[in-house]
């Protein structure tokens, strides 16, 4: 009986992290009250997502319709298959920089290939259960590249905010600002007026009526103003043509070895950004609702969503923190709200496509100015600058590399640098000191405290206490202390009660020490080794005397 059921139970456990929350909520029971709440929340988010999706697509160097396709297709699959109850997926500001660069060099076809490859990478990461590790990227790195992205997006919108005429705007931030100064003679005050009006409407609505869709109200009112008074500003139609009234037919991008070699770095960056932002968004949602997301299932769903987006004319997508928070505040209960959001954007595109064409680009630029302000996290940036020097350096390096070099370089350098800083800090916490610490069963009769006992030791026996993880970042300190013990004692006891782990570097240093001790005819006893280090020592075949307590160790040496 047990043999029949155990494989099934193991199978359920193995695949449980990938069961979509959409399935879970229906297993719990989906009621009419939940449906009503999800319908209202989903439509609310759709109203917010529509102008944002178009603005982010334009900032990414593609047509606004591709942002709508992404919100519809990717948003649908992220909610249907994802590991979070409240996640809202779609285009986000994190992708703007890398997408603009790919489109500038390889066109939209190259972007579709990179997005599809990123989807495959995300699926592989999810099924390899790497979701837990992606969440460990340090906050200074995230803040640094997020603030850098915000500055880059703002820089990309200055031309539209001022109505400047730029035929081929450069992708590099510094070159773009030089191009703005060169084109200052084409400045149009009408565009700046429209942008200021849209900004004032957005800020006013958010302050006075925070529950209303400020972006949509601003864009609609400014577009109506410009149309009624025939204000000469550039619109979506004048630059991109009219918005289509339906989704394009599916088209699978052709991936060849040339594409893989050229676009793999961009695909890897898209996958990393998508994984980081989606899991951060899911963590934010958990904090707001008290729920727990399934990180690996979320990554796999993000992969499917990006593959679908690439096949339906969209751009990269991930979980959007602001839209997810809006969804929760609007009363969403389940992933059905995210599906309603995707269908709502589709319906609005079908109905409002003729009117969207009249939206001024300066108004969409104003929307992105607000997005950039919210992305920049100035308060967190200032707080980190007041923190430890390592974190400050990590923040500034990531920020400057994001703005001046490349986003993928910034993330790679940031992660490596943060790892080095972490190892340095961990190494500083370890210690190797002389003493005769008491272990279990070695309490003093005076007070019973587990402390250093001032007992007399034979003159030819030394006792060293190792404190902290015995890993490669700390072995230099251990090696220095151990090999400078002084003289050639008859025996050395290494107390390892406070060593929680040991890695291969630590084992090799220990072997080196044991060999040197044997050469000098010095006996070594390990005392109080914990289970994790013991398993590593056994696996690496370290042969040495061991004892549970200090008394036992001294008895071995007597």
C-alpha positions in Angstrom: 0.0 0.0 0.0 2.8 2.4 0.9 4.7 1.6 -2.3 1.7 2.6 -4.4 1.0 5.9 -2.8 4.5 7.3 -2.1 5.4 8.0 -5.7 2.2 9.8 -6.2 2.8 11.9 -3.1 6.3 12.6 -4.1 5.0 13.7 -7.6 2.5 16.1 -6.0 5.2 17.6 -3.8 7.6 17.9 -6.7 5.2 19.8 -8.9 3.4 21.8 -6.3 5.6 24.9 -6.7 4.5 25.1 -10.3 0.7 24.8 -9.8 -0.8 28.2 -10.9 -2.6 30.2 -8.3 -5.4 30.4 -10.8 -5.9 26.7 -10.3 -5.5 26.9 -6.5 -8.2 29.6 -6.0 -10.7 27.4 -7.9 -9.8 24.4 -5.8 -10.6 26.6 -2.8 -13.9 27.6 -4.2 -14.6 30.6 -6.4 -17.6 32.6 -5.3 -19.8 35.3 -6.9 -18.4 37.8 -4.4 -14.9 37.1 -5.5 -15.9 37.5 -9.2 -17.5 40.9 -8.5 -14.3 42.1 -6.7 -12.0 40.8 -9.4 -14.1 42.4 -12.2 -13.9 45.8 -10.6 -10.2 45.5 -9.8 -9.3 44.1 -13.3 -11.1 46.9 -15.1 -9.6 49.5 -12.9 -6.1 48.3 -13.6 -6.9 48.0 -17.4 -7.7 51.8 -17.4 -4.3 52.4 -15.7 -2.4 50.0 -17.9 -3.5 51.2 -21.3 -1.8 54.6 -21.4 1.3 53.2 -19.6 1.7 50.4 -22.0 1.7 52.7 -25.0 4.1 55.2 -23.4 6.5 52.5 -22.4 6.4 51.0 -25.9 7.2 54.4 -27.5 10.0 55.0 -25.0 11.4 51.5 -26.1 11.6 52.6 -29.7 8.6 50.6 -31.0 5.0 51.5 -31.9 2.5 52.1 -29.1 0.4 49.1 -30.4 3.1 46.7 -29.3 2.8 47.9 -25.7 -1.0 47.1 -25.9 -0.3 43.7 -27.4 2.1 42.9 -24.6 -0.4 44.0 -21.9 -3.1 41.8 -23.4 -1.1 38.7 -24.3 1.6 38.6 -21.6 -0.8 40.0 -19.0 -3.2 37.1 -19.7 -0.6 34.3 -19.4 1.1 35.8 -16.3 -2.2 35.8 -14.4 -3.4 32.4 -15.8 -0.2 30.5 -15.1 1.7 32.6 -12.5 2.5 31.8 -8.9 1.0 35.0 -7.4 -2.6 35.7 -6.8 -2.4 39.4 -7.6 0.4 39.9 -10.1 -0.3 42.1 -13.1 2.0 41.6 -16.0 2.9 43.8 -18.9 5.6 46.1 -20.3 7.6 48.0 -17.6 10.3 50.7 -17.4 13.0 48.2 -16.5 13.0 46.9 -20.1 13.1 50.3 -21.9 16.9 50.6 -22.1 17.7 47.1 -23.3 14.7 47.0 -25.7 15.7 50.4 -27.3 19.2 49.1 -27.8 18.1 45.9 -29.4 15.6 47.6 -31.7 18.2 50.2 -32.7 20.7 47.5 -33.8 18.5 44.6 -35.0 15.0 46.0 -35.5 11.8 44.6 -34.1 12.5 41.1 -35.6 15.7 41.0 -33.5 13.7 42.0 -30.4 11.2 39.3 -31.0 14.0 36.7 -31.1 15.6 38.1 -28.0 12.2 38.1 -26.1 11.5 34.5 -27.1 15.0 33.5 -26.0 14.5 35.3 -22.7 11.2 33.4 -22.2 13.0 30.1 -22.7 15.7 31.2 -20.2 13.0 32.2 -17.6 11.2 28.9 -18.1 14.5 27.0 -17.6 15.3 29.1 -14.5 11.8 28.4 -13.0 12.0 24.6 -13.6 15.5 24.6 -12.3 14.1 26.2 -9.1 16.3 29.3 -9.3 13.6 31.6 -8.2 14.8 31.7 -4.6 18.3 32.8 -5.6 17.2 35.6 -7.9 15.6 37.3 -4.9 18.9 37.5 -3.2 20.3 40.3 -5.4 21.3 43.1 -3.0 19.1 46.2 -2.6 21.8 48.7 -3.6 22.2 46.9 -6.9 18.5 47.0 -7.6 18.2 50.6 -6.5 21.3 51.6 -8.6 20.1 50.2 -11.9 16.4 51.1 -11.2 17.4 54.8 -10.7 19.7 54.6 -13.7 16.9 53.3 -15.8 14.6 56.1 -14.6 17.2 58.7 -15.7 17.6 57.0 -19.1 13.9 56.9 -19.7 13.5 60.6 -18.7 16.4 61.5 -21.1 14.6 59.6 -23.9 11.4 61.8 -23.4 13.0 65.2 -23.4 12.7 65.5 -27.1 8.9 64.9 -27.1 8.5 67.1 -24.0 10.1 70.0 -25.8 8.8 69.2 -29.3 12.4 68.8 -30.7 12.9 67.4 -34.2 15.3 64.5 -34.1 15.6 62.2 -37.1 17.6 59.4 -35.5 18.0 60.0 -31.7 21.1 58.2 -30.4 20.7 55.5 -27.8 23.6 56.6 -25.6 22.5 59.0 -22.9 25.3 61.6 -23.3 25.0 61.5 -27.1 21.3 62.0 -26.8 21.7 65.1 -24.6 24.2 66.5 -27.1 21.7 65.9 -29.9 19.0 67.8 -27.9 21.3 70.8 -27.5 22.1 70.6 -31.3 18.3 70.5 -32.1 17.3 73.3 -29.6 16.4 75.5 -32.6 13.4 73.2 -33.3 11.9 73.8 -29.9 8.1 74.1 -29.9 6.4 75.8 -27.0 3.1 74.1 -27.7 4.6 70.7 -26.9 6.0 71.9 -23.6 2.6 73.5 -22.8 0.8 70.2 -23.5 3.4 68.3 -21.3 3.0 70.7 -18.4 -0.8 70.5 -18.7 -0.7 66.7 -18.6 1.7 66.8 -15.6 -0.6 69.2 -13.7 -3.7 67.1 -14.4 -1.9 63.9 -13.3 -0.6 65.4 -10.1 -3.9 67.1 -9.3 -5.9 64.0 -9.8 -3.5 61.8 -7.8 -3.6 64.3 -4.9 -7.3 65.1 -4.9 -8.9 61.9 -6.2 -6.3 59.1 -5.8 -8.7 56.4 -6.8 -9.3 57.8 -10.2 -7.1 56.8 -13.2 -5.0 60.0 -13.4 -3.0 58.9 -16.5 -6.0 58.2 -18.6 -7.8 61.4 -17.5 -4.8 63.5 -18.3 -4.2 62.0 -21.7 -7.9 62.1 -22.7 -8.4 65.7 -21.5 -5.2 67.0 -23.1 -5.9 65.1 -26.4 -9.4 66.7 -26.4 -7.9 70.1 -25.8 -5.4 69.8 -28.6 -8.0 68.4 -31.0 -10.6 71.1 -30.3 -8.1 74.0 -30.6 -6.0 72.5 -33.4 -2.8 72.7 -31.3 0.1 71.9 -33.6 1.8 69.0 -31.7 3.0 65.6 -32.8 0.6 62.8 -32.1 0.6 59.0 -32.2 -0.9 59.0 -35.6 1.5 61.5 -37.1 4.5 59.5 -36.0 3.3 55.8 -35.9 0.1 55.8 -37.9 -3.2 54.5 -36.6 -3.6 52.0 -33.8 -4.9 48.6 -35.1 -8.3 47.4 -33.9 -7.3 43.8 -33.3 -4.4 41.5 -32.4 -2.0 40.5 -35.1 -1.9 36.9 -36.3 0.6 34.7 -34.4 4.1 34.6 -35.9 6.9 32.5 -34.4 10.3 34.2 -34.8 13.0 32.2 -36.6 16.0 31.6 -34.3 19.3 30.7 -36.0 22.8 30.3 -34.5 23.6 33.9 -35.7 20.7 35.3 -33.8 21.6 33.2 -30.7 25.2 34.5 -30.6 24.3 38.1 -31.3 21.2 38.4 -29.1 22.0 36.1 -26.2 23.5 38.9 -24.0 20.3 41.0 -24.5 18.1 37.9 -24.0 19.9 37.1 -20.7 19.6 40.7 -19.5 15.8 40.7 -20.4 15.4 37.4 -18.5 17.3 38.6 -15.5 15.4 41.9 -15.3 12.1 40.1 -15.8 12.9 37.6 -13.1 14.0 40.2 -10.6 11.1 42.6 -11.2 8.4 39.9 -11.2 9.6 38.4 -7.9 10.0 41.8 -6.3 6.5 42.6 -7.4 5.3 39.3 -6.0 7.0 40.0 -2.7 5.4 43.4 -2.5 2.0 41.8 -3.2 2.6 39.3 -0.4 3.4 42.1 2.0 0.2 43.9 1.1 -2.0 40.8 1.3 -0.4 38.4 3.7 -0.2 35.7 1.0 2.8 33.7 -0.2 3.7 33.4 -3.9 5.4 30.5 -5.6 8.6 32.0 -7.0 9.6 29.2 -9.3 6.1 28.9 -10.8 6.1 32.6 -11.3 9.4 32.5 -13.3 8.0 29.7 -15.5 4.9 31.7 -16.1 6.9 34.8 -17.0 8.8 32.6 -19.5 5.6 31.4 -21.2 4.2 35.0 -21.2 7.3 36.4 -23.0 7.3 33.6 -25.6 3.6 34.3 -26.3 4.3 38.1 -26.4 7.1 37.6 -29.0 4.8 35.5 -31.1 2.0 38.1 -31.0 3.9 41.2 -31.9 4.6 42.3 -28.3 7.7 43.3 -26.3 9.3 41.9 -23.1 6.9 41.7 -20.1 7.2 41.1 -16.4 5.2 41.7 -13.2 4.5 45.4 -12.8 4.8 46.6 -9.2 2.7 49.7 -9.5 -0.1 48.0 -11.4 0.0 45.0 -9.1 -0.4 47.4 -6.1 -3.3 49.1 -7.9 -4.9 45.8 -8.4 -4.7 44.9 -4.7 -6.0 48.4 -3.6 -8.9 48.0 -6.0 -10.0 44.9 -4.1 -8.7 42.0 -6.3 -9.1 38.6 -4.7 -7.6 36.2 -7.3 -5.7 36.0 -10.6 -9.0 36.4 -12.4 -8.5 40.1 -11.9 -5.3 40.0 -14.0 -7.1 38.1 -16.7 -9.9 40.7 -16.7 -7.3 43.4 -16.9 -5.9 41.8 -20.1 -9.3 41.5 -21.6 -10.2 45.0 -20.6 -7.1 46.4 -22.4 -8.2 44.4 -25.5 -11.7 45.7 -25.4 -10.5 49.3 -25.0 -8.1 48.9 -27.9 -10.9 47.6 -30.1 -13.2 50.4 -29.2 -10.9 53.4 -28.6 -8.3 52.7 -31.4 -9.5 55.6 -33.6 -9.4 58.1 -30.7 -6.0 56.9 -29.4 -4.4 58.2 -32.6 -5.0 61.8 -31.5 -3.1 61.4 -28.2 -0.1 63.9 -28.2 3.3 62.4 -27.7 4.1 65.2 -25.2 1.3 63.9 -23.0 2.7 60.4 -23.1 6.0 61.9 -22.2 4.5 63.5 -19.1 3.1 60.1 -18.1 6.6 58.7 -18.3 8.0 61.6 -16.3 5.8 60.4 -13.4 6.8 56.8 -14.0 10.5 57.8 -13.8 9.9 59.8 -10.6 8.3 56.7 -9.0 11.0 54.4 -10.3 13.9 56.5 -9.1 13.4 55.8 -5.4 15.3 59.0 -4.4 14.7 58.4 -0.7 16.2 54.9 -0.8 19.1 56.3 -2.9 19.9 58.9 -0.3 19.5 56.4 2.6 22.0 54.0 1.0 24.5 56.9 0.4 24.4 57.4 4.2 25.0 53.7 4.9 28.2 51.6 4.9 30.8 52.5 2.4 30.6 49.2 0.6 26.9 49.6 -0.1 27.4 53.2 -1.2 30.1 52.2 -3.6 27.9 49.3 -4.9 25.0 51.7 -5.5 27.1 54.3 -7.3 29.0 51.8 -9.5 25.7 50.1 -10.6 24.0 53.5 -11.2 26.9 55.0 -13.3 27.4 51.8 -15.3 23.7 51.7 -16.1 23.6 55.2 -17.3 27.0 55.5 -19.0 27.9 52.0 -20.2 25.3 49.2 -20.4 22.6 47.7 -18.3 23.9 44.1 -18.6 27.4 45.2 -17.6 25.9 47.1 -14.6 24.0 44.1 -13.3 27.0 41.7 -13.8 29.5 44.1 -12.1 27.0 44.9 -9.4 26.3 41.2 -8.5 30.1 40.3 -8.6 31.0 43.4 -6.5 28.2 42.7 -4.0 29.5 39.1 -3.6 33.0 40.3 -2.9 31.7 42.8 -0.4 29.6 40.1 1.3 32.6 37.7 1.5 34.8 40.4 3.0 32.2 41.2 5.6 31.7 37.5 6.4 35.5 37.0 6.7 35.6 39.8 9.2 33.1 38.0 11.4 35.2 34.9 11.9 37.9 34.4 14.5 40.5 32.0 15.6 41.6 32.5 19.2 43.5 30.7 21.9 41.4 29.4 24.8 39.9 26.4 26.5 36.2 26.8 25.8 33.7 24.5 27.5 31.6 22.3 25.4 28.5 20.3 26.2 29.2 18.5 29.5 32.2 20.6 30.4 30.4 23.1 32.7 32.2 24.4 35.7 31.1 23.5 39.2 31.2 27.2 40.2 28.4 28.7 38.1 27.6 26.2 35.4 28.2 28.8 32.6 29.4 27.8 29.2 32.4 30.1 29.1 36.2 29.9 28.9 37.4 27.8 31.7 40.7 28.8 33.3 41.9 25.3 33.8 45.5 24.3 33.7 46.7 22.7 30.5 49.8 20.7 29.9 52.5 23.1 28.6 52.9 21.1 25.4 49.2 21.3 24.4 47.6 24.2 22.7 43.8 24.8 22.3 42.4 27.0 19.5 38.7 27.9 19.1 37.4 28.5 15.6 34.4 30.9 15.3 32.3 31.4 12.2 32.0 29.8 8.8 35.3 28.2 7.7 34.9 29.2 4.0 37.3 30.4 1.3 36.8 34.1 2.2 38.1 33.5 5.7 40.8 30.8 5.3 43.6 33.4 5.1 42.9 34.5 8.6 42.6 31.0 9.9 45.8 30.0 8.1 47.7 33.0 9.6 46.7 32.2 13.1 47.1 28.4 12.9 50.5 28.4 11.3 51.9 31.1 13.6 50.9 29.2 16.8 54.5 29.4 17.9 56.9 26.6 18.8 56.1 22.9 18.1 53.6 21.8 20.8 53.1 18.1 21.3 49.4 18.4 20.5 46.8 20.9 19.3 43.1 20.9 19.9 40.9 22.7 17.3 37.5 23.4 18.9 34.9 23.7 16.1 31.7 23.9 18.0 31.0 27.4 16.6 31.8 26.5 12.9 28.4 26.2 11.2 29.9 25.3 7.8 33.1 24.5 6.0 33.8 24.6 2.2 36.5 23.0 0.0 38.9 25.8 0.6 38.5 25.5 4.4 39.1 21.7 4.1 42.2 22.2 2.0 43.7 24.6 4.5 42.8 22.2 7.3 44.6 19.4 5.4 47.6 21.6 4.8 47.7 22.3 8.6 47.3 18.6 9.4 50.2 17.7 7.1 52.4 20.4 8.6 51.6 19.2 12.1 52.3 15.6 11.2 55.7 16.7 9.8 56.5 18.3 13.2 55.2 15.3 15.1 52.3 17.3 16.5 49.0 15.5 17.1 45.8 17.3 16.2 42.3 16.7 17.6 39.1 18.2 16.2 36.6 18.9 19.0 32.8 19.4 18.8 32.5 19.2 15.0 28.9 20.0 13.9 26.9 17.8 11.5 27.3 20.0 8.4 31.1 20.4 8.6 31.4 16.7 9.6 29.6 15.6 6.4 32.0 17.7 4.3 35.1 16.4 6.1 33.8 12.8 5.5 33.1 13.5 1.8 36.6 14.9 1.3 38.2 12.1 3.3 39.9 14.1 6.1 41.4 11.6 8.5 42.0 13.1 11.9 41.3 12.4 15.6 38.0 13.8 16.8 36.3 14.1 20.2 32.9 15.4 21.4 34.2 17.4 24.3 37.4 19.1 25.4 37.8 16.6 28.3 37.5 13.8 25.8 40.1 15.4 23.5 42.5 15.9 26.4 41.9 12.3 27.4 42.9 11.2 23.8 46.2 13.1 24.2 47.1 11.8 27.7 
